[in-house]
Amino acid sequence: MNRELILVLDFGGQYNQLIARRIRECNVYCEVQPYTIGLDQIKAMKPKGIIFTGGPNSVYLEESPHISQDIFDLGIPILGICYGSQLMAYTLGGQVDTAPVSEYGKTEVEPDHTSVLFRQVAQTTICWMSHTDYIASVPQGFRITAHTPVCPVAAMEYPEKKLYATQFHPEVMHTAEGMKMLHSFVYQVCECSGSWKMDSFAQAAIQELREKIGDGKVLCALSGGVDSSVAAVLLSKAVGRQLTCVFVDHGLLRKNEGDEVEAVFGPDGPYELNFIRVNAQERFYRKLAGVEEPEEKRKIIGAEFIQVFEEEANRIGAVDYLVQGTIYPDVIESGLGKSAVIKSHHNVGGLPDCVNFKEIIEPLRLLFKDEVRKVGLELGIPEYLVFRQPFPGPGLGIRIVGEVTADKVRIVQEADFIYREEIRKAGIDMNLGQYFAALSNMRSVGVMGDFRTYDYAVVLRAVETSDFMTAEAANLPWEVLQKAMNRIVNEVKGVNRVLYDLTSKPPGTIEFE
């Protein structure tokens, strides 16, 4: 599809995908590429603007990421953020040093309102700072456009060359007016029209898939989650019964979830496709026996999933394409260029050598989660499925701290079902980004009736978030927590204690492992 593009060059910052997410909120398409991308490739992509991300390095060190000065002569508007701002200054002849006073967290910034970035911003505004280095002097041609009491160059610009930089992070929600700044860069500086909208994505994607696949046979790895469900419906509408969906029930799903998936996509469901359910619970439990390390569990589950899937594919016969519900955060979190691998995603990384397909198709690879949901609604998928709670590929395997056993799966399934039911009954479910129960590996003494118990502690988690990059623990009503606790302790065998997790992200993650 033809679209305007803002290109984000990643220098290892933790907010790289959040920047892209914010630009898309401005109805402009944006994607992340490693900073090592060549100038010729950048020219070929024809971006309307470029954004340099933050990063953990000091720009004046030889081993830190750098970039060719020639990028500033392409005539493409550039916005540098945090490390990106220091990189711009350093590369163009300014001076970057260790700051006398580091700045972290919410900081009051005084902007120059003659700058295009700050025309709609308050006299003083709260911004999110995270730096130990600072721009000590700006390059020739630049002027300072914002400062703080301890940071003389909180922003700078060279408007004639369309070069802009902020030491703070306009993309995070803690920067109160950051979206105004990004909107000004995208529309006023880059002169974008804002044509990236979900209401045209589905039909264009269906047509592209139909043309690409022709009369080929397609196999889809269906988990029943939002991403794979939307991918399956897109393919169903594109090629009908040329599509076979294989649903591998690895025994790590939420309570009743396997049956719910079959009810929607099976022979009695509304979609034109072939559906196969593989019940492989015991097989996965055997592979996970004795394994406690989270990343090892993820890799075992992913590898076994591929193995089961391959066996089923061989039974089906010749297939031309494999479809997966990979979305953009999966791609980025699995490691983009020099970015850190946050966690492994078993649906990312290309086609496994052991699977005999001609090509892999990932129709949602460029979309964020909320964009996927918009596509789902456009396709007519029921709201209860579109707005289903996010669920990781390894399932309950990473919501059980330590070794996974069938009995532990039963415990967390029952506890999670009760907790989610009480959240729903209280009418607060749609206000939460994510909520679930997990099983700790802690056992403690309790008293139930006149008997001593020595059972597990269940941990309840609920977070509020708009982007899943940062999150705050939800302030749930005490009566809801109390009711969930009473029911879990009384109804779930093997549990005598219930805890509520107050940790934000960062420093924690939303999932436990």
Legacy VTK file of the C-alpha trace (Angstrom):
# vtk DataFile Version 3.0
C-alpha trace
ASCII
DATASET POLYDATA
POINTS 513 float
0.000 0.000 0.000
1.228 3.497 -0.793
1.581 5.549 2.377
3.519 8.382 3.937
6.346 7.165 6.157
8.096 8.479 9.236
11.222 6.393 9.800
12.451 5.721 13.360
16.141 4.823 13.570
16.794 2.709 16.650
19.897 3.408 18.740
18.985 0.909 21.450
16.405 2.983 23.306
13.729 1.364 25.425
10.990 3.534 23.894
11.670 2.804 20.207
8.315 1.154 19.474
6.517 3.700 21.631
7.773 6.480 19.351
6.363 4.619 16.358
3.106 4.067 18.220
2.741 7.789 18.974
3.389 8.767 15.346
0.695 6.351 14.201
-1.677 7.996 16.657
-1.155 11.057 14.466
-2.541 8.958 11.541
0.873 8.735 9.900
2.515 5.388 9.169
5.772 4.825 11.050
8.210 1.965 11.309
11.406 1.207 13.221
14.692 0.284 11.546
18.187 -0.262 13.012
20.504 2.743 12.872
22.842 0.665 10.689
20.443 0.910 7.740
22.221 2.345 4.694
21.600 5.779 3.230
20.612 4.247 -0.112
17.936 2.173 1.610
16.656 5.251 3.447
16.419 7.138 0.151
14.542 4.226 -1.427
11.997 4.244 1.402
11.297 7.951 0.744
10.437 8.900 4.341
8.732 12.204 5.025
10.740 12.459 8.245
13.274 10.607 10.413
13.405 10.237 14.201
16.527 9.187 16.128
15.659 7.258 19.303
17.250 7.417 22.712
19.846 4.902 23.836
21.945 3.866 26.835
25.351 4.910 25.467
27.561 7.996 25.673
27.927 9.448 22.188
31.536 10.555 22.732
32.720 6.951 23.268
34.179 5.225 20.221
32.172 2.021 20.732
28.827 3.866 20.891
26.416 3.887 17.916
27.170 6.600 15.364
25.782 7.608 12.007
27.079 9.176 8.808
26.935 12.955 8.701
25.570 12.596 5.182
22.124 11.755 6.570
21.732 15.410 7.551
22.228 16.456 3.926
19.359 14.363 2.522
16.895 17.226 2.982
14.652 14.991 5.116
13.403 16.496 8.418
15.030 14.852 11.447
14.021 14.828 15.106
16.580 13.574 17.624
15.348 12.374 21.014
17.618 12.000 24.091
20.663 10.076 22.776
19.413 11.016 19.316
19.638 14.696 20.208
23.167 14.268 21.556
24.139 12.297 18.445
22.871 15.113 16.225
24.821 17.692 18.203
28.023 15.599 18.371
27.994 14.604 14.680
27.474 18.191 13.519
30.246 19.716 15.636
28.595 20.464 18.972
29.917 19.334 22.348
28.439 16.558 24.519
29.746 15.963 28.041
28.824 14.228 31.260
26.186 16.398 32.897
27.094 18.092 36.209
23.612 17.067 37.387
21.765 14.090 35.906
18.032 14.361 35.284
15.593 11.483 35.695
11.832 11.563 35.752
9.332 14.407 35.479
11.073 17.737 34.916
9.759 21.267 34.400
10.917 22.578 31.011
10.750 26.140 29.705
10.271 26.081 25.892
10.751 28.853 23.347
7.308 29.350 21.821
8.715 30.711 18.578
9.805 27.136 17.783
7.359 25.200 15.621
7.552 22.277 18.069
6.353 24.346 21.024
3.819 26.806 19.619
0.892 24.956 21.184
2.693 24.155 24.459
2.234 25.870 27.837
4.645 28.488 29.188
6.289 25.808 31.291
5.577 22.130 30.691
6.354 18.818 32.385
8.641 16.514 30.383
10.258 13.134 31.042
14.049 13.288 31.342
16.444 10.331 31.497
20.064 11.345 30.903
23.506 11.531 32.472
25.125 13.290 29.485
24.058 16.646 28.073
24.657 18.960 25.133
27.219 21.446 26.432
27.257 23.543 23.243
25.108 23.372 20.124
26.532 23.019 16.585
26.885 26.012 14.318
23.542 27.138 12.877
21.474 25.699 15.758
19.631 27.678 18.398
18.473 26.569 21.859
14.679 26.249 22.119
14.151 24.851 25.637
16.003 24.568 28.916
15.655 23.414 32.523
17.415 24.772 35.631
20.231 22.210 35.162
20.029 21.399 31.433
20.915 24.386 29.231
19.919 22.568 26.006
16.666 20.727 26.635
15.856 21.304 22.958
17.566 22.797 19.910
16.772 23.332 16.241
18.111 24.377 12.859
14.802 25.117 11.106
16.348 26.053 7.761
17.653 22.464 7.516
14.604 21.009 9.298
16.719 19.558 12.124
15.156 19.378 15.600
16.186 17.756 18.870
14.832 17.273 22.392
16.813 16.016 25.359
13.555 14.846 26.949
11.206 12.102 25.697
8.060 13.555 24.065
6.763 10.032 23.320
6.132 8.911 26.929
2.862 9.728 28.638
4.739 11.463 31.480
5.617 14.284 29.057
2.357 16.168 29.454
2.284 17.816 26.025
4.509 15.431 24.111
1.833 14.528 21.559
1.466 18.204 20.642
5.196 18.343 19.934
5.193 15.152 17.845
2.081 16.286 15.992
3.808 19.574 15.136
6.884 17.731 13.858
4.825 15.346 11.728
2.420 17.914 10.270
4.184 21.278 10.388
7.771 20.169 9.726
7.318 16.943 7.705
4.114 18.202 6.043
2.302 14.868 6.347
-1.382 14.616 5.422
-2.374 11.869 7.903
-3.626 9.120 5.584
-2.787 6.096 7.811
-6.207 4.860 8.977
-7.431 1.388 9.861
-10.748 1.680 8.012
-8.970 0.967 4.721
-6.402 -1.561 5.927
-8.549 -4.720 5.962
-9.930 -4.503 2.430
-6.526 -3.599 1.005
-4.894 -6.469 2.913
-7.519 -8.986 1.731
-6.980 -7.952 -1.885
-3.181 -8.180 -1.538
-3.442 -11.637 0.079
-5.791 -12.873 -2.641
-3.398 -11.717 -5.364
-0.328 -13.124 -3.625
-1.745 -16.567 -2.774
-3.712 -17.243 -5.947
-4.858 -20.868 -5.796
-2.214 -21.859 -3.246
-2.905 -23.755 -0.028
-2.468 -21.889 3.247
-1.827 -23.119 6.780
-2.423 -20.862 9.787
-1.137 -21.304 13.323
-4.247 -20.353 15.294
-3.992 -19.713 19.041
-7.403 -18.112 19.523
-5.838 -14.873 20.703
-6.640 -11.549 19.080
-3.674 -11.498 16.711
-3.944 -14.978 15.219
-7.751 -14.727 15.110
-7.657 -11.511 13.063
-4.992 -13.015 10.778
-7.146 -16.133 10.275
-10.265 -14.122 9.417
-8.298 -11.970 6.955
-7.118 -15.139 5.191
-10.562 -16.728 5.350
-12.065 -13.716 3.595
-9.221 -13.723 1.067
-9.024 -17.416 0.084
-11.815 -19.293 1.919
-11.270 -23.051 2.199
-7.793 -22.850 0.738
-7.000 -22.002 4.381
-6.514 -24.647 7.077
-6.192 -23.445 10.674
-4.346 -25.671 13.116
-5.053 -24.969 16.768
-2.436 -26.526 19.059
-3.830 -26.846 22.577
-0.632 -27.013 24.614
-2.476 -27.300 27.914
-1.347 -23.832 29.009
-4.490 -21.943 28.024
-6.985 -20.228 30.295
-9.935 -22.199 31.625
-12.310 -23.386 28.868
-10.310 -21.505 26.235
-9.683 -24.477 23.952
-13.399 -25.188 23.665
-14.158 -21.500 23.100
-11.676 -21.318 20.217
-13.193 -24.408 18.621
-16.705 -22.956 18.965
-15.680 -19.819 17.042
-13.464 -21.320 14.325
-14.632 -24.940 14.174
-17.137 -26.457 11.724
-20.101 -24.810 13.466
-18.504 -21.342 13.415
-19.238 -18.510 10.954
-15.968 -18.609 8.995
-15.139 -20.406 5.769
-11.993 -22.367 6.603
-10.779 -25.820 7.634
-10.162 -26.224 11.381
-7.983 -28.824 13.123
-7.529 -29.033 16.894
-4.499 -30.867 18.281
-4.700 -31.790 21.978
-1.039 -31.938 22.996
-1.264 -31.098 26.699
0.615 -34.105 28.088
3.350 -33.746 25.514
4.106 -30.179 26.582
3.967 -31.051 30.285
6.591 -33.776 29.764
8.911 -31.376 27.954
8.570 -28.772 30.731
9.125 -31.185 33.625
11.850 -29.904 35.945
12.412 -26.652 33.972
12.275 -23.449 36.040
14.150 -20.755 34.073
11.659 -18.470 32.236
13.520 -18.031 28.963
14.168 -21.777 28.760
10.455 -22.427 29.266
9.603 -19.989 26.481
12.026 -21.679 24.086
10.816 -25.190 24.934
7.193 -24.213 24.393
8.028 -22.452 21.126
10.145 -25.332 19.797
7.562 -27.952 20.755
4.810 -25.877 19.188
6.742 -25.850 15.894
7.323 -29.613 16.172
3.632 -30.369 16.712
2.704 -27.974 13.969
5.163 -29.581 11.532
3.756 -33.042 12.232
0.236 -31.818 11.553
1.368 -30.052 8.383
2.909 -33.281 7.092
-0.397 -35.072 7.651
-2.230 -32.365 5.718
0.116 -32.629 2.741
1.555 -30.035 0.413
0.985 -26.470 1.630
2.312 -23.307 -0.008
2.080 -20.675 2.732
2.274 -20.513 6.520
0.336 -17.693 8.216
1.238 -16.340 11.650
-0.273 -13.574 13.772
3.008 -11.757 14.350
2.501 -8.081 15.239
4.971 -5.207 15.319
5.850 -5.274 19.045
6.753 -8.987 18.658
9.222 -8.085 15.942
10.812 -5.266 17.928
10.953 -7.093 21.295
12.611 -10.100 19.658
15.548 -7.875 18.720
15.739 -5.259 15.964
19.253 -4.445 14.863
21.165 -3.497 18.019
18.130 -3.411 20.311
18.154 -5.667 23.331
16.111 -8.857 23.146
13.497 -8.327 25.852
11.985 -11.788 25.478
11.731 -14.456 22.813
8.600 -14.667 20.690
8.198 -18.072 19.053
6.212 -16.584 16.168
9.095 -14.291 15.115
12.344 -14.931 13.361
11.442 -16.392 9.994
10.423 -19.797 8.754
11.890 -22.741 10.746
14.168 -24.972 8.664
12.179 -28.084 9.571
8.870 -26.785 8.170
8.341 -27.320 4.454
6.522 -24.226 3.250
7.320 -21.963 0.347
6.838 -18.737 2.252
5.607 -17.265 5.531
2.805 -14.686 5.543
2.409 -12.262 8.451
-0.453 -9.915 7.472
-0.358 -8.022 10.807
3.415 -7.654 11.085
3.266 -3.851 10.756
0.458 -3.284 13.287
0.322 -2.521 16.996
-2.208 -4.299 19.213
-4.867 -1.583 19.192
-4.562 -1.342 15.403
-5.115 -5.105 15.172
-8.272 -4.699 17.244
-9.550 -1.979 14.907
-9.018 -4.319 11.956
-10.866 -7.072 13.838
-13.887 -4.831 14.351
-13.777 -3.799 10.700
-13.859 -7.498 9.745
-16.942 -8.052 11.892
-15.258 -10.256 14.499
-17.327 -10.266 17.731
-16.250 -7.661 20.290
-15.763 -10.249 23.053
-13.049 -11.850 20.924
-11.517 -8.612 19.635
-11.193 -7.185 23.156
-10.079 -10.428 24.731
-7.411 -10.015 27.384
-3.846 -10.138 26.003
-2.365 -13.598 26.434
1.268 -14.568 25.801
2.210 -17.315 23.326
3.731 -19.518 26.067
0.445 -19.098 27.949
0.310 -20.043 31.602
3.833 -21.402 31.289
5.077 -17.911 32.156
2.336 -17.194 34.689
3.528 -20.136 36.773
6.753 -19.161 38.506
9.096 -22.146 38.476
8.322 -25.625 37.198
5.108 -26.207 35.248
2.950 -29.182 36.212
-0.591 -30.209 35.344
-1.714 -29.508 38.910
-0.200 -26.011 38.895
-1.937 -25.311 35.577
-5.235 -26.348 37.167
-4.637 -24.016 40.120
-3.835 -20.941 38.042
-6.663 -21.655 35.575
-9.239 -21.795 38.359
-7.852 -18.777 40.229
-7.602 -16.708 37.051
-11.158 -17.595 36.029
-12.520 -16.472 39.407
-10.499 -13.247 39.393
-11.530 -12.269 35.865
-15.142 -13.106 36.651
-15.161 -10.802 39.701
-13.518 -8.007 37.691
-16.203 -8.357 35.026
-19.070 -8.516 37.539
-17.788 -5.307 39.140
-17.980 -3.586 35.737
-14.370 -2.405 35.766
-12.912 -4.746 33.130
-12.923 -2.270 30.214
-10.963 0.287 32.251
-7.995 -2.036 32.708
-5.157 -2.687 30.283
-4.620 -6.232 31.516
-5.555 -8.348 34.523
-4.859 -11.957 35.446
-3.844 -14.360 38.199
-0.439 -15.998 38.383
0.959 -18.737 40.593
4.003 -17.987 42.709
6.457 -20.691 43.730
6.005 -19.668 47.357
4.283 -22.022 49.767
3.335 -20.936 53.259
1.537 -22.111 56.372
-2.157 -21.397 56.697
-5.138 -22.433 58.792
-8.332 -23.661 57.150
-10.964 -24.877 59.591
-9.062 -26.540 62.393
-6.315 -27.831 60.134
-2.840 -26.604 59.261
-2.201 -26.110 55.528
0.982 -25.655 53.561
-0.122 -24.420 50.155
0.648 -21.993 47.327
0.197 -18.229 47.102
-1.673 -16.869 44.090
-0.684 -13.386 42.874
-3.299 -11.107 41.308
-2.194 -8.482 38.790
-4.071 -5.615 37.150
-2.483 -2.714 35.276
-3.566 0.481 33.601
-1.710 1.271 30.395
-2.307 2.890 27.036
0.642 1.369 25.200
1.934 -1.617 27.267
5.409 -0.049 27.213
4.794 1.534 30.607
2.097 0.573 33.100
0.856 1.362 36.577
-0.747 -1.086 38.983
-4.497 -0.524 39.013
-6.088 0.795 42.200
-8.808 -1.870 42.347
-11.713 -1.539 44.799
-10.897 -3.319 48.030
-14.209 -5.167 48.023
-13.419 -6.680 44.595
-10.035 -7.924 45.776
-11.564 -9.219 48.994
-14.247 -11.157 47.149
-11.773 -12.630 44.673
-9.481 -13.654 47.538
-12.299 -15.350 49.467
-13.466 -17.292 46.442
-9.955 -18.377 45.376
-8.982 -19.613 48.837
-12.274 -21.446 49.283
-12.780 -22.800 45.769
-9.271 -23.575 44.492
-7.616 -26.587 46.088
-3.941 -26.002 46.891
-4.135 -22.248 47.609
-4.184 -20.665 51.060
-2.912 -17.158 50.340
-3.667 -14.408 47.770
-1.392 -11.423 47.075
-1.859 -8.315 44.912
1.082 -7.073 42.824
1.617 -3.289 43.075
4.682 -3.150 40.801
4.676 -0.708 37.886
6.417 -1.189 34.520
9.248 -0.324 34.761
10.855 -1.652 36.917
8.745 -4.807 36.501
7.161 -6.264 33.390
3.442 -6.880 33.016
3.887 -10.652 32.859
5.731 -12.459 35.640
8.289 -14.281 33.506
LINES 1 514
513 0 1 2 3 4 5 6 7 8 9 10 11 12 13 14 15 16 17 18 19 20 21 22 23 24 25 26 27 28 29 30 31 32 33 34 35 36 37 38 39 40 41 42 43 44 45 46 47 48 49 50 51 52 53 54 55 56 57 58 59 60 61 62 63 64 65 66 67 68 69 70 71 72 73 74 75 76 77 78 79 80 81 82 83 84 85 86 87 88 89 90 91 92 93 94 95 96 97 98 99 100 101 102 103 104 105 106 107 108 109 110 111 112 113 114 115 116 117 118 119 120 121 122 123 124 125 126 127 128 129 130 131 132 133 134 135 136 137 138 139 140 141 142 143 144 145 146 147 148 149 150 151 152 153 154 155 156 157 158 159 160 161 162 163 164 165 166 167 168 169 170 171 172 173 174 175 176 177 178 179 180 181 182 183 184 185 186 187 188 189 190 191 192 193 194 195 196 197 198 199 200 201 202 203 204 205 206 207 208 209 210 211 212 213 214 215 216 217 218 219 220 221 222 223 224 225 226 227 228 229 230 231 232 233 234 235 236 237 238 239 240 241 242 243 244 245 246 247 248 249 250 251 252 253 254 255 256 257 258 259 260 261 262 263 264 265 266 267 268 269 270 271 272 273 274 275 276 277 278 279 280 281 282 283 284 285 286 287 288 289 290 291 292 293 294 295 296 297 298 299 300 301 302 303 304 305 306 307 308 309 310 311 312 313 314 315 316 317 318 319 320 321 322 323 324 325 326 327 328 329 330 331 332 333 334 335 336 337 338 339 340 341 342 343 344 345 346 347 348 349 350 351 352 353 354 355 356 357 358 359 360 361 362 363 364 365 366 367 368 369 370 371 372 373 374 375 376 377 378 379 380 381 382 383 384 385 386 387 388 389 390 391 392 393 394 395 396 397 398 399 400 401 402 403 404 405 406 407 408 409 410 411 412 413 414 415 416 417 418 419 420 421 422 423 424 425 426 427 428 429 430 431 432 433 434 435 436 437 438 439 440 441 442 443 444 445 446 447 448 449 450 451 452 453 454 455 456 457 458 459 460 461 462 463 464 465 466 467 468 469 470 471 472 473 474 475 476 477 478 479 480 481 482 483 484 485 486 487 488 489 490 491 492 493 494 495 496 497 498 499 500 501 502 503 504 505 506 507 508 509 510 511 512
